[in-house]
């Protein structure tokens, strides 16, 4: 009976230690932040990256097949990065920006599609 109680007590202590270790992992601050937006009336995307990891970051532009269309490495001394990416040469479809710093990875998806103008787009009404 004493062995059973001792075994249960050891199991409980191990569970509490494991739980606390996992709780500490969840408290870690994000080292990578990414913002992305399209510039008005253009096929340009602005990418903003904040990297607090102290490691170099990589920015990859991929198509829906996972093929890398462009790849940039940002120096570890560069804690913030901003660039306007021109999407004019790309075909219609889904694309992804994959940003990583060795600790974290963020994937941002966007879709390019050509719209055929409707008659309403071709004619306008001006009020005077």
PyMOL commands that set and color helices and strands:
alter all, ss='L'
color gray80, all
select helices_A, chain A and resi 2-26+119-122
alter helices_A, ss='H'
color red, helices_A
select strands_A, chain A and resi 32-38+44-51+57-63+68-74+80-86+93-100+105-112
alter strands_A, ss='S'
color yellow, strands_A
deselect
rebuild
show_as cartoon
